[in-house]
Amino acid sequence: MNAWNKFWKWYENKILGSIIVIAIIQFIQVPHMVWNADIMLEAGLVSRVHPVLDWFLYGVDLIEIVSIVNVGMIMFSLLKKRQSKKQEIVR
């Protein structure tokens, strides 16, 4: 078994953990969404209160990269699994 197949076998056993990571990242987006709406509406209730808070809430956008990659990997894994089942049926 090559390293690529070994990785995907390991990853398929960890998909629940990946989904939990994605869920946490999505829940973290809620305060960021409120902060962003506050900036757009120029209300100043949450945004521009403290530069460190703004930096953290802006940085949450970068965490989405992990979620995007993870969803792509889950989709690839599920498609790969579906394709192998179809090949088993054909045999």
C-alpha positions as CSV (number, residue, x, y, z in Angstrom):
1,M,0.0,0.0,0.0
2,N,1.5,3.3,-1.0
3,A,1.6,6.4,1.2
4,W,-1.3,8.1,-0.6
5,N,-3.7,5.1,-0.1
6,K,-2.4,4.8,3.5
7,F,-3.2,8.4,4.2
8,W,-6.7,8.1,2.8
9,K,-7.4,5.0,4.8
10,W,-6.3,6.8,7.9
11,Y,-8.3,9.9,7.1
12,E,-11.5,7.9,6.4
13,N,-11.2,6.6,10.0
14,K,-11.0,10.2,11.3
15,I,-13.9,11.8,9.3
16,L,-16.0,12.3,12.4
17,G,-13.2,14.3,14.0
18,S,-13.0,16.3,10.8
19,I,-16.7,17.1,10.9
20,I,-16.3,18.2,14.5
21,V,-13.5,20.6,13.5
22,I,-15.6,22.0,10.7
23,A,-18.6,22.5,13.1
24,I,-16.4,24.4,15.6
25,I,-15.0,26.6,12.9
26,Q,-18.5,27.4,11.7
27,F,-19.7,28.2,15.3
28,I,-16.7,30.6,15.6
29,Q,-18.0,32.4,12.6
30,V,-21.1,33.7,14.5
31,P,-19.2,36.4,16.5
32,H,-17.2,37.3,13.4
33,M,-20.5,37.7,11.5
34,V,-21.9,40.0,14.2
35,W,-18.6,42.0,14.2
36,N,-18.6,42.3,10.4
37,A,-22.2,43.5,10.4
38,D,-21.3,46.1,13.0
39,I,-18.5,47.3,10.8
40,M,-20.8,47.5,7.7
41,L,-23.5,49.3,9.7
42,E,-21.0,51.5,11.4
43,A,-22.7,51.1,14.7
44,G,-19.5,50.7,16.7
45,L,-21.1,48.4,19.3
46,V,-18.6,45.5,18.7
47,S,-16.2,46.8,16.1
48,R,-13.4,49.3,16.7
49,V,-13.8,48.8,20.5
50,H,-10.3,47.5,20.9
51,P,-7.7,46.8,18.2
52,V,-6.8,43.4,19.6
53,L,-10.5,42.3,19.5
54,D,-10.8,43.5,16.0
55,W,-7.6,41.6,15.0
56,F,-8.9,38.4,16.5
57,L,-12.4,38.7,14.9
58,Y,-10.8,39.6,11.6
59,G,-8.4,36.6,11.9
60,V,-11.4,34.2,12.2
61,D,-11.8,34.6,8.4
62,L,-8.4,32.8,8.0
63,I,-9.6,29.8,10.0
64,E,-12.1,29.2,7.3
65,I,-9.3,27.9,5.0
66,V,-9.0,24.8,7.2
67,S,-12.7,24.2,6.9
68,I,-12.7,24.6,3.1
69,V,-9.8,22.1,2.7
70,N,-11.4,19.7,5.2
71,V,-14.7,19.7,3.3
72,G,-12.9,19.1,0.1
73,M,-11.1,16.1,1.6
74,I,-14.3,14.7,3.0
75,M,-16.0,15.0,-0.4
76,F,-13.0,13.3,-2.1
77,S,-13.0,10.5,0.4
78,L,-16.7,9.9,0.0
79,L,-16.5,9.9,-3.8
80,K,-13.5,7.5,-3.6
81,K,-15.5,5.2,-1.3
82,R,-18.5,5.3,-3.6
83,Q,-16.3,4.5,-6.6
84,S,-14.7,1.5,-4.9
85,K,-18.2,0.2,-4.0
86,K,-19.3,0.5,-7.6
87,Q,-16.2,-1.4,-8.7
88,E,-16.9,-4.2,-6.2
89,I,-20.5,-4.5,-7.6
90,V,-19.2,-4.8,-11.2
91,R,-16.8,-7.6,-10.3
